[in-house]
């Protein structure tokens, strides 16, 4: 009997600390699910720089180097030949920024990360020299926006339903990760369930600030967020 393969498209921007936590969780789900329920993750892109761009400012694809967009272009080049390499690069770049406060959005650090992964550091320059990597990132971004996405993490199920989140820190591990996955899958049975949100208390805000301290130290930008409609 063939296993019941579950599939999810995970739209991310390396810049986003929430998406990084959710990526840790979805990988944990993939590890923890039983063999008869394997999970296949397709990594897709979303640009916070573009969705939050102010009128009159350049689009990220109009810049020679743009923080999140350029990291996604590197991931796009890797994805052409290996989804696993795309996965590993996002994991490494995400950990660099959100765990260690490094700056993977700088070309020299991105090259170091590729080297650490056993990949050619020259792929940074190849990705930036190839204008079609713009096209791939933009196509994924536009697809997510067409589904109503306004930020990341955005997960898209095979039937086309999209979910923003789960927004959680720290990422659940072990059996708890699977519990949250099963809850999210169950929620897809209700296509007109649009929002379930827990108010943030002062102690929650302190928890979030402590959790995101490396990101706050490592970023070279001012964070902005477009609210959901």
Secondary structure, 3 states (H helix, E strand, C coil): CCCCCEEEEEEECCCCHHHHHHHHHHHHHHHHCCHHHCEEEEEEECCHHHHCCCCCCCCHHHCCCCHHHHHHHHHHHHHCCCHHHHHHHHHHHHHHHHCCCCCCCCHHHHHHHHHHCCCCCCHHHHHHHCCHHHHHHHHHHHHHHHCCCCCCCEEEECCCCEEECCCCCCCCCHHHHHHHHHHHHHHCCCCCCCCCCCCCCHHHHHHHHHHCHHHHHHCCCCCCCCCCC
